[in-house]
Amino acid sequence: MSGAGGSDLVYMANQIARFFESQGDAAVAAKGVADHIRTFWSPDMRKALKARIAAGEAKDLSPLAKDAVTSL
């Protein structure tokens, strides 16, 4: 997964967020997304997605996913 492209990272983060969002509680969902990304994504993947967010290139990233990623 470390070779995933930027748009792939946005897609994957949104999928993770969609799953945790279905659990109901927003705070629990944000923590779940952050924990999942911290545990299962490589440091390079996290860094790449954070860079896309900072550059304004992750406009399709859900608010939940964005909050989770920026909290890492």
HELIX and SHEET records of a PDB file:
HELIX    1   1 GLY A    6  GLU A   21  1                                  16    
HELIX    2   2 ALA A   26  PHE A   40  1                                  15    
HELIX    3   3 PRO A   43  ALA A   54  1                                  12    
HELIX    4   4 PRO A   63  THR A   70  1                                   8    
END                                                                             
